[in-house]
Amino acid sequence: MRTFLRATIGSARISTIIYWRFFNWTGFALRFLSPLLSLSVAWILYNVVYHQSTSTSFKGAANSSDYFSFVVVGSAFFVYVVSTLFTLGRVMYWDRAQGVLETIFLTPSSVLGYISGRMLSAFSMATVDLLVLFGIGYALGFHVTSFNAPVFFASIGLMVASLFGLGLIVNSITLIFRDRVNTANTLTTLILVFSGVVAPLRLMPDWAQRVGAVIPFTYAINLLRASLLSTESGSVNYGDLWYLVGLTSVFLLAGHALLIATVKTVRKQALYSHI
Amino acid sequence: MSFFRVVKAELHKYYVQQFVSYRTAFWFLVLPFGNGLLYYSMYLPFTSTVVQFSWLGHNALVDIVGFTLLGQLLYTFFVGVTLAGSAFDTERVQGTFEAMLLTPASRVAILLGGLVVATAQYLWLIVGIIPVFLFYFHLGIAVADPLALLLSLFLTYTALTALGLCLEAFFIQTRKGILLGTTLQEPVALASGVIVPPSAYPTQIALLTYLIPLTLGLISVRLTLLAGGMLSEVLVPLATLAETIAKANGSLALF
């Protein structure tokens, strides 16, 4: 356990130092282009085009008529998905490109600890993005109407755990298939469209709802919204919580199994070389 | 060296390297399809399923399916030409850029070849997405003046191609072509009316958005294909697009 914790902290520390060493404001600003586009479109549609006239089906699905706040919460927490896919999902890929993967595997430290540290670092950076987006949202009219602390923190914890599992799966895919961006790009698009980030999944076609039902982020974002935006009591759907627990377990188990298999394959077949 | 042989050679090179690749499928099929669904879904929480947009006193009500689909179709073409515009960056990274410029091949033919590739990659989108929107989402088409529609499509795509040629010529001056090409995407999507009509903006800002050829193209194609617009209603945007093409060709002579 002590080795695991030391590996986790060491890995997180190094990753954070490297992030700040190569930090540049242009890159930081560019990260916000896509979420800012969603926020701008939502603000214009809600306030200018449709003059805040949301449908009853939206109010029923979201327990609120405030569409802009609905999108702010979705877009803000989506930064963790981007971080999972583009940072955590490519940890070993980039370490191999830098030529340090073999060295890491030669140490007696825990591989799970090493990748957990990267996750801690990546999610800490994503939290900065989250706060910036909430700040922009507040400036444009985002309102928190309730705060259900147990549901909020349980959702955050489960969301992070499920995304960690997804990150482990993507990490194996990018490493084995030597795929730099395609998996991350595709999954980012799929999760953005089918998890209800900008519209309740219930309003989308049946087939889209079926796709969204197997994405843990869908349930996490439902619960986070219920804990922050509800205008009615009893609006938390505890079924979402159980689905999230179940899917998180599946993703964590699958991710861990794939991590072990990947490490074994890399060692056996000497896949350390970037070329 | 024949002009068209250079264009053909560029086309052949990109076809072999990129046409059947997941990267192309992502940019020209997965992403537009995902974005189309995403922006369509952003209209679902509201009471109305139509969008109103105005152009020089003409008002039109368009169904959100057609509005979103046409937005994505033209926007993807724009993304394609901006990505083609950054192709010289790739050549420079590969170390082949100098050799390319040392050949007697026409520079304009090389640029045009890249643009033809962007158009060819667009086939992924045409084949993959239009049938889905047409039959599954029941796209409502209302064409009253076929000539106006044909002119709108022709001038829009030609203006975007001309814009792509200019971007290629501009990006070559910098080592940040890919960065610029990527950075342009979201602001242009918002300003040009791909997702929301420019008439939603204050008048002064809306006037500025008309400087983007994509804005004018979207207005004329949406009006003529979805709202039964006549040639007289889209004459101004079409004339402006034609002027853009002429200016772009003129500026290329300096390259």
Interface residues (C-beta under 8 A of the other chain):
Chain A: L30 L33 S34 L36 L37 S38 S40 V41 A42 I44 L45 V48 V49 Y50 S53 T54 S55 F58 A62 Y67 F70 V71 V181 N182 N185 T186 T189 L190 L192 V193 V198 A199 P200 L203 M204 A208
Chain B: Y22 R23 F26 V30 L31 G34 N35 L37 L38 Y39 S41 M42 Y43 L44 P45 F46 T47 S48 V51 Q52 T182 T183 Q185 E186 P187 A189 L190 I195 V196 P197 A200 Y201
